[in-house]
Amino acid sequence: MIPVAMELSGGDKHATHLMNAFQNDYVELASIRGAVADDLHGAFAEWELQAHALTKCKNYLYALAISPDESQGRLTRAQYDDYITRAEEKLGLTSQPRAVVFHIKDGREHCHVVWSKVDVENEKAVHLAFDHDKLMTVSRQFARDHDLSLPEGYHKKNGSDRQPPTQFERQQERATGITKEDRMEQVTEAWRASDSAKAFVKSLEEKGYLLATGKRPYVLVDFYGGMASLPKMIDDKSVRAKDVAALLADEYPPESLPSVDEAKKIIADYRKIMEGYLKEEQRGAQLSMLKKKQEHRRKDLLSDQKAIKIRQDKERLFLQNEQKREREELRNQHLSVLKELRDRRYKPTGLAAFLGKVSGVNLIREKLHKRQDRKAIDAYLEERSDLKARQEAAKTEQQRRHEFENLESGRKLRSLEKVEQRELATLNESIKREARIHMRGGKAQMPSLNLDLSPPGRRAVPHKAKNRYKNRGLEDQFKKARDSEKAEIDLTETFAGAAGEGDGAASGEQAGGTGPRVGPAVQRYGRKRSSGKAPGEPRGPEEDRDL
């Protein structure tokens, strides 16, 4: 029995995480207490509203994960309920709103319990002090009563003061498949096996880590972009940050190292070349299975929405017909009352009618009858007004109820979309992790970073390597052009042909026709000198020098 508990905010994200069906083989929302909504997103939204309206509590949720030891058999639902009851009594959360979710992952069943810390009646948040110690006490009592064995750490201190992994470290492990302990072991091995700063940095590169600088002088950025402080990654209590700085300060001062962002960029460009992924058809098969599961779940929700709409239409039509029937019934009742009054009235004839007319009795009787009719009409109008008010109130109530149902249905659909997005992100993360593990050959070690960060004979300057792996095609072309043999160019014949007067073509032919053909000789206009020689006689070297 291993309980893991923490205080949380952001109930919407946590609800999406708990309802992630891709990450778990089985998801069951067992119960919700203290909420109007019947789903996690709605319940957590209610509790968040209560926290913001009544208190200043930021972490308004308390989440507990119960993971039993499968080797001792699965717990029954009654045993889970017993443990949850003991835990909330010990923590003071007995009457608080609560949600219980069961998961089965890789054949292992476990339970998640989430309480709201907000006490609505007293308008304050429940203070949880020493909650981990209390949960350990509950686990020991529960194990004793149910004849279960616990890990060694629950009975006495085992001398280890190592903190549990943080959420960031768990995310790194999910993304790479390498635990924090494995990374610390590799860095520690590189530290112990190196006798110089250069050897240490080279060993880190071989193990897939690049030395960078950030908020701390020396930070490690691994092959997958994760980062950690270098001194904290050395699992040796005798090694302090000043020892690491003393080793690296001379050859690798912090100002010469790339920043964390630059190191991530270097590694990302390098990883695009080195990293291989799974076949597309394998990803397509997993994606198809996920889409099928999501479509089935969405189909159920859409069918519920359709059923709600049909029911609302029926209720609306029924209310309209019922109100119309009530109005007609009231009108018919009024007409029957008037008819009954008029039927009971005495109508004299003959001498009695004449005497009544002469004596004024008929006038009095007529006014009395009008007064009776007016009273009946006024009573009808008042009753009709009351009926109209009641019907309007009933109609408004029905409209508001339907609007609430539609809003609730839309909220559930949006929550489902968030769950589907999280499941798709989990699928991509799983595929990437499998590809990375496959590329490493199943080893829990980072791939090597063969980055030559310094030319031979110079001090290492890592920040100059940040653009080295941006475009491998251009780099290959540059190297090919740099290493290619240059052809020797002989310009002797060209200059010789250009120096002659009008016989450039002949000069080219004397060279076997391979020299460049030049145009006609340029006529020079200068002072004529008498050489004393016949035309066509070749000139001597002195005369050539004059030219």
Secondary structure, DSSP 8 states (H G I E B T S, - for coil): -EEEEEEE--HHHHHHHHT-TTTSSEEEEEEEES-SSSSHHHHHHHHHHHHHHH---S--EEEEEEE--GGG----HHHHHHHHHHHHHHHT-TTS-EEEEEEEETTEEEEEEEEE-EETTTTEE----SHHHHHHHHHHHHHHHTT----GGGTS--S-------HHHHHHHHHHS--HHHHHHHHHHHHHH-SSHHHHHHHHHHTTEEEEBSSSS-EEEETTS-EEEHHHHS--TT--HHHHHHHHTTTS-GGGS-BHHHHHHHHHHHHHHH-----HHHHHHHHHHHHHHHHHHHHHHHHHHHHHHHHHHHHHHHHHHHHHHHHHHHHHHHHHHHHHHHHHS----THHHHHHHHHTHHHHHHHHHHHHHHHHHHHHHHHHHHHHHHHHHHHHHHHHHHHHHHHHHHHHHHHHHHHHHHHHHHHHHHHHHHHHHHHTTT-SS--------S-TTS---GGGGTTTTS-HHHHHHHHHHHHS-------HHHHHHHHSSS-HHHHHHHTTS-S-------------------TT----HHHHHH-
